[in-house]
Amino acid sequence: VTGGAGLGGAVLGAGWAEPLDGATGGTLDSAEVELAGRPPVPWALLGDPAATRVELGAVTFGLGGDSLTTAPEVEVSVGTDGLRLVVVPGDGDSFLASLLGGEIVVELALAGHWSSSDGLSIDGGAGLTVNVATSITLGPLTISGLTITLSVDGGVVALVITTEIGGQVGPVSASVHGMGLRAELLPGDSRGPGIIRLGPVALAFSFEPPDGACLNLELETVTGGGCLFFDRELGRYSGVIELDLLGVGICAFIIIDTKALESGEWSMFFALFIDIPAIQLGFGFALTGVGGLFGFNRVLDTAALEAAVRSGSLDTVLFPADPIDDAPEVIAELSALFPPSDGRYVFGPVVRIAWGTPPLIEAELGIALSLPDPVIIAVLGSVTSILPTEDVGLVEIHLDVGGVVDAAAGTLSIDASLHDSAVVGFALAGDMAVRSSFLDQPSFLMAMGGFHPGFEEPVGFPILRRLSLGLSAAPVLDISFECYVAVTSNSVQFGSVFHLAAQVAGFGLEGGASFDALVEFSPFRLATRLGWYVAVTAAGVDLAGVWLEASVEGPNPWLVVGTARFKILGFEEHVRIDEQIGARVSEPAIDPVDLLTELVAALSDEGAWSVVASTSPGVVVTSALPPEGELVVLPDGILAVSQQAVPLEIRLDKAGDAPLGAHDTFQVEPGTDSLTSTGAVHDWFAPGYFFELAAGERLSSPSFERLESGIEFGGGEVVAGDPKPATLDFEEILRDPELDEDGVVLDVKHLDQDGRPELLTTMAGAASTGDFKIAAGPDPVTLAPSAFAVTHRDTGKVVLRAGAWSVAHQSDAGRRAATTVVPSWEAPP
């Protein structure tokens, strides 16, 4: 709801604890309505807006109720924001104006709440701040200004008087900010050091420590200075120093947090940047800066790094141009990128490299390693190019880049963003992102400027701005161009939009073009949709226009299907387009692929065979050591064979771009009756490589999926052989229950001719030993298995359920034209 007469605006909202169900007679549990008035300029309740006054920034009014249909309870609330008394000393005389300086502000807070059950309650507080302009010189010291603050909070009245003290001795000058005296009026029963009891009240005096200090040096060899800040509420010390030492620029930032960790420990982050004379690296590159990052009880926040790239703030963090003036912004950004975290450490180098003389391109690059587990490696970078010179910047490029490798999760992410960039007056902008996974679910996705409109973006993938180039001289001329390029494991996508609008003497010209394309290779195929239009107007009335929308596929042959629309002086005509350009040319046939030969070769490789570790806690003895390089399986162990050449137990359509030979379905079985398969092995395969997919399926199908790749032998109960008498010696191993030991590694042992072991060890397993018991931990939380259903397109009836998308797609039901594959919440039978 919007309003006028200085109200600026009001917001009306209503929420329900439970939705109403009119069809079944649902109940109304609660209701709440809130009105808020927030003007762009505070209301002057009393006095003139430019003189002494009482002003209000915002007011809210709330009305609510609970259980309106049973035991009614009504609540009414009123609150203020920005209620203050502003005193302008100049209203009195010039002497008070010069003595007291600017405005004196008394902050007021007022909130009231009434309910039918609790009655009336009023909350409020007040604070007074007065700045007195003074300048007192005591030898080398200068006291500048007094700040008097009076506040009431929680029944405690506090009076704080602070000042700024500065001084200079020779080439060294320093200043201290916010240092002074605190006096508090406390309840009479208060006790503690420095508290004076005065009957019903108590008075406490204490030193008010400074909230900042600065130092400046002007020596022959060293010039510069630094500042140290202290935030009492956060318990944070932060500082910056900038020095010039014999022509070498040194800049450092330090952040120390004392209250941020729940453990009560302190954490620190330190960043050092050094400007050095150019060191030539060859091929026109030169090293112009070095530095480093170090954090104790600090961690790298990958989400904050992505946000910093998108906001274009990385170039202010690495080698800041004005460290002293930009210190608050740099310290805030570093605190967000490297927040406190117990037991974590961050460190890494920083460099600055330039190309050209004078530098045409300058890149600032930092590498941050976060330890211990999970190990995270991050790259922070900023690239700047201004051509031909900084004074005449026809081309100006600012690109921020951030990349993260998470070793534990097996993921790679890269983000980049253009900001404050232009080419001859044309503004440049856009984002880029890469996401890749290497472990549980391999995937790869790269996008510059976004995706094809028909592509369903993965959950968690950042929203990207289109790569854009624009020139605006409104209302005369407006030109814009946007584009995108994306690469997935199944497709290549790209597209663009161009728009032009011009207005001259009441006549207007508007036009544009757009297209979205999906590309396949070998054989080459392009499927694209495009649009194009031009319109001429006079005084807002259409004189003539041409609009075209079409889809184009080809090139063997080119098929064009679309609609053209013409409009001239109010007369409109539509034309249907359905054309074929060129004749179909037979492409050279691709020789079929014999996947059986590839499967046999893959299974014959030694790397395809592996042993699954036995869980038996027994002792293994043998009369001879196995030959080196051969696999050894325990009696209850499992032998597995697996390959990544061909998915098993599923019908295949192709192998890449090649058709299949005589076989399209493959199975692996034991070669003799004495062996029995006891399980299947699964590995990752790309559906787009083995299955024929429609255009829509190329965008929606999974990049990789776990399919059957081999079989297992063995496992189960151990069958004992003939007994062999022997005299055995045992080694006693005592395990400490406080150590993270899972057991002693079980090894195959050799028996000599007398039947005595050369070495024999035991493994405790899960047995009870002494006064303690070894117990397994609780099962971790895991994801439920994926499930998919084949449904009828029109009725939605489920025809088949499967545990993998590929199995559902390649089934007889999934191959029917009237069905589609969708995710299912029910597990397959």
C-alpha positions, 0 to 999 in steps of 0.5 A, spaced: 500 500 500 502 506 498 501 513 500 502 520 499 502 527 503 509 526 506 508 518 508 513 516 503 510 509 503 507 503 507 507 496 507 501 491 509 502 484 510 498 478 513 500 471 515 497 465 517 499 460 522 495 455 517 492 455 511 485 456 510 481 450 507 474 452 505 472 446 502 473 442 509 471 447 514 478 449 516 480 453 522 483 460 523 489 459 528 492 466 528 492 472 524 497 478 524 497 485 520 503 490 520 503 497 518 509 501 517 511 508 515 518 509 512 519 516 509 525 518 505 526 524 509 525 523 517 518 527 519 519 533 523 514 532 529 516 539 532 520 544 530 523 546 523 527 541 519 533 545 519 533 547 526 532 544 533 527 539 532 524 532 534 524 528 528 522 520 527 525 516 522 519 510 522 513 508 525 510 501 526 503 499 528 501 491 529 495 488 530 494 480 531 491 475 535 491 467 536 486 462 537 481 467 534 476 461 534 477 458 541 480 462 547 481 469 543 487 473 545 488 480 542 495 483 541 497 491 539 504 493 538 507 500 536 514 502 535 518 507 533 525 507 529 529 514 529 526 518 534 531 523 536 531 530 539 536 534 535 539 541 538 542 546 533 547 550 537 547 555 532 539 557 534 542 560 540 548 565 538 554 564 535 558 563 541 554 556 543 555 554 535 563 555 535 563 552 542 559 546 541 560 545 534 555 541 530 548 538 532 547 535 539 543 529 538 539 525 543 537 518 541 530 516 543 527 509 543 520 507 544 516 501 544 509 499 547 505 492 547 498 490 549 495 484 549 489 481 552 493 476 557 499 480 559 496 487 559 501 493 557 508 494 557 513 499 555 520 499 553 524 505 552 531 508 552 535 514 551 542 517 549 545 523 549 551 525 545 555 532 545 561 534 541 565 540 544 570 543 539 576 544 543 584 545 542 588 545 548 596 544 547 600 541 553 607 541 550 608 536 544 601 534 546 594 537 543 587 535 545 582 536 540 575 536 541 571 532 547 565 527 546 560 527 552 555 521 551 550 520 556 546 513 556 541 509 560 541 502 559 538 496 563 537 501 569 545 503 569 546 510 567 553 511 564 557 518 562 563 517 558 567 523 556 573 521 551 577 526 547 583 525 541 590 526 543 595 527 538 603 529 538 609 530 534 616 529 536 621 530 531 619 526 525 614 522 529 607 524 530 602 520 533 594 520 535 590 516 540 582 516 539 576 515 543 580 515 550 577 518 556 573 516 563 567 512 564 562 514 570 557 509 571 551 510 576 549 503 579 544 500 583 546 500 591 547 493 592 553 493 586 560 490 588 566 490 585 573 494 584 572 501 583 565 501 586 563 507 591 557 505 595 552 512 596 546 509 600 541 507 595 546 507 589 553 506 587 558 510 583 563 507 579 569 510 575 574 507 570 578 508 564 575 508 557 581 505 553 582 508 546 578 505 540 584 507 535 591 510 535 595 512 529 602 513 528 606 517 522 613 517 520 617 522 516 625 519 516 630 520 511 629 512 510 622 511 512 616 514 511 609 512 512 604 510 518 599 506 520 593 505 525 590 500 530 583 500 531 579 496 537 572 494 537 569 493 544 563 490 542 566 485 537 572 484 541 576 485 535 583 489 534 585 491 527 590 495 524 594 497 517 601 500 516 603 503 510 611 504 509 616 507 504 622 503 505 628 506 501 623 506 495 620 499 497 612 500 499 610 495 504 603 495 506 600 490 512 593 488 515 592 485 521 586 482 525 585 479 532 578 477 534 578 475 542 570 474 542 568 470 536 570 463 538 566 459 542 572 456 545 574 463 548 581 462 544 583 468 540 584 468 532 588 472 528 589 474 520 595 477 517 596 480 510 602 483 507 603 486 500 610 489 498 611 493 492 618 492 489 622 495 483 620 491 477 623 484 476 623 482 469 621 475 468 621 474 460 616 475 454 614 482 457 612 480 464 615 483 470 614 481 477 612 488 481 609 486 488 610 480 493 606 478 499 603 473 503 597 471 507 597 467 514 591 466 519 591 462 525 584 459 528 582 462 521 578 459 515 577 460 508 569 462 507 568 459 499 561 463 499 564 469 501 569 469 496 564 467 491 560 474 493 567 478 493 568 476 486 560 478 484 561 484 487 568 486 484 571 487 491 577 483 490 581 488 487 581 492 493 583 487 498 589 485 494 595 490 493 590 496 495 591 503 492 590 507 498 591 502 504 590 508 510 583 511 507 580 504 505 582 500 511 575 499 514 573 496 507 579 492 506 579 489 513 571 488 513 572 484 506 578 480 509 574 479 515 569 476 511 573 472 507 577 469 512 572 468 518 575 465 525 574 458 526 577 453 531 583 449 529 584 452 522 590 455 519 590 459 512 596 461 509 599 462 502 603 467 497 601 473 493 604 476 487 603 482 482 605 481 475 605 486 469 605 485 462 608 491 457 612 497 459 609 501 461 604 496 464 598 494 459 595 489 463 596 488 471 594 481 475 594 480 482 594 473 484 594 470 491 593 462 493 590 461 500 591 454 503 586 452 508 588 446 513 587 441 516 581 437 513 578 439 509 583 441 505 581 447 501 586 451 496 583 457 493 586 462 488 584 470 489 585 474 483 584 481 479 586 483 472 586 490 470 587 493 463 587 500 461 589 502 454 592 505 451 594 509 457 591 511 464 589 518 462 586 516 455 582 509 457 579 507 451 579 500 453 578 499 461 577 492 463 577 490 471 576 482 472 575 479 479 577 471 479 576 466 485 577 459 484 576 453 490 579 446 490 576 442 496 580 436 496 575 432 501 569 434 497 572 432 490 570 439 487 572 445 483 569 451 482 571 457 479 568 464 479 569 470 475 566 477 474 567 483 470 566 490 473 567 497 472 569 496 465 568 499 458 570 499 451 570 506 447 564 508 452 561 501 451 559 498 458 562 491 459 559 486 464 558 479 465 559 473 470 563 466 469 562 460 473 565 453 473 563 447 477 566 440 477 566 434 481 570 428 481 568 423 487 561 421 488 558 424 482 562 426 477 560 432 473 562 438 469 559 445 467 562 451 465 557 457 463 559 464 461 553 469 461 548 463 463 545 458 460 540 456 454 533 458 456 531 450 456 537 448 460 535 446 468 540 449 472 543 445 477 541 446 484 547 451 488 549 454 481 550 461 481 545 466 477 550 469 472 549 476 468 549 475 461 556 478 458 553 484 455 556 490 451 551 497 452 551 504 450 546 509 452 545 516 450 538 516 452 533 518 449 536 519 443 540 512 442 540 506 446 544 500 444 545 493 448 548 486 446 548 480 451 551 473 449 552 467 453 556 460 452 555 454 456 559 447 456 556 441 459 558 433 459 552 433 454 552 439 450 554 446 448 550 452 448 550 459 446 546 465 444 545 472 444 540 478 444 541 485 440 537 491 441 537 498 438 532 504 439 533 511 437 528 517 437 529 523 433 524 529 432 518 524 434 520 519 430 523 512 433 526 506 430 527 500 434 530 493 432 533 487 435 535 480 434 536 474 438 538 466 438 539 460 442 543 454 439 544 447 441 550 444 438 552 437 437 559 435 433 561 429 429 556 429 425 555 436 426 548 438 428 546 445 429 539 446 432 537 454 434 531 458 435 532 466 432 528 472 432 528 478 429 524 485 428 524 492 426 519 497 427 518 505 425 514 509 430 512 516 429 509 520 436 508 513 439 504 510 433 507 504 429 508 506 422 511 500 419 514 493 422 517 486 421 517 481 426 520 474 424 521 468 429 524 461 426 527 455 428 533 453 424 536 446 424 541 443 419 546 443 415 544 436 412 539 439 410 537 446 413 530 446 415 527 453 417 520 453 420 517 459 423 512 465 422 513 472 419 509 478 421 508 485 417 505 491 419 504 497 415 500 503 417 495 499 421 495 493 415 498 486 418 499 480 415 502 473 417 506 469 413 508 461 415 515 459 413 517 452 412 523 451 408 528 446 406 535 449 404 539 444 400 538 437 399 540 431 404 547 429 402 549 422 404 555 422 410 560 417 410 558 411 414 562 410 420 564 403 422 561 400 427 564 399 434 566 392 437 565 393 444 565 386 446 573 386 444 574 392 448 570 389 454 574 383 454 581 387 453 578 392 459 577 385 463 584 382 462 587 388 464 591 387 471 588 394 474 581 391 473 582 386 478 582 388 486 581 385 493 576 387 497 579 388 504 577 382 509 573 384 515 575 377 519 579 378 525 583 372 525 590 370 524 592 368 517 598 363 516 601 360 510 607 355 508 609 360 503 609 367 501 605 369 495 609 371 488 610 379 488 605 383 484 599 377 485 593 378 488 592 375 495 584 373 497 583 371 504 578 365 505 572 370 507 575 375 502 572 378 496 575 379 489 572 384 484 573 385 477 571 392 474 572 396 468 570 403 465 569 401 457 562 398 457 556 399 462 553 392 463 546 389 463 543 395 459 541 396 452 546 400 448 545 404 442 552 407 440 559 408 442 560 416 441 558 417 434 559 410 432 554 405 431 554 398 435 557 392 432 553 385 433 552 386 440 548 391 444 547 388 451 553 385 455 554 381 461 560 378 465 559 371 468 564 366 471 567 362 466 566 355 470 561 352 475 566 352 481 565 360 481 559 363 483 558 371 482 556 374 489 555 381 487 555 387 482 560 392 481 558 399 479 562 405 476 560 412 473 558 412 465 556 418 461 549 416 458 550 421 452 556 417 450 552 410 449 544 412 448 541 416 443 538 422 447 533 427 444 534 434 444 531 436 450 534 429 454 541 432 452 539 438 457 536 434 462 539 427 463 545 426 468 552 428 466 554 421 469 551 415 472 553 409 476 551 403 472 554 396 473 561 395 471 563 388 473 562 382 478 564 380 485 567 373 487 567 370 494 565 373 501 560 369 506 562 364 511 569 361 512 570 353 510 576 350 514 580 346 511 584 340 514 588 342 521 595 342 521 599 342 528 603 347 529 607 351 535 605 358 535 608 364 539 604 370 540 605 377 541 601 381 546 599 388 543 595 393 548 590 398 545 589 405 548 581 406 548 583 413 548 587 413 541 583 413 534 586 406 532 581 401 528 586 395 529 592 392 527 593 391 520 593 384 518 598 381 514 600 374 511 605 370 515 610 365 513 611 358 516 618 355 516 619 348 516 618 346 523 611 350 523 613 356 527 612 363 525 617 368 523 612 373 525 605 373 528 600 378 529 593 379 532 588 384 530 583 386 536 577 387 532 571 388 536 572 384 542 572 386 549 579 387 552 581 388 559 576 394 562 574 397 556 570 395 550 571 397 542 564 399 539 563 401 532 560 408 532 553 410 529 551 409 522 552 416 518 547 419 515 547 418 507 543 420 501 537 415 499 538 411 493 536 415 487 529 412 483 526 414 477 519 412 474 517 412 466 510 415 466 505 416 460 506 423 458 498 424 458 495 421 464 501 421 468 500 413 470 507 410 472 509 404 467 515 402 470 520 404 476 528 403 476 534 405 480 537 409 475 535 414 469 539 410 464 535 404 466 529 407 465 530 411 459 533 404 455 527 400 458 522 398 453 517 402 456 522 408 456 523 407 449 515 409 447 514 415 444 508 416 449 512 416 455 517 420 459 522 419 465 521 423 471 525 422 478 521 418 483 520 418 490 518 411 491 524 406 490 523 401 485 521 394 487 
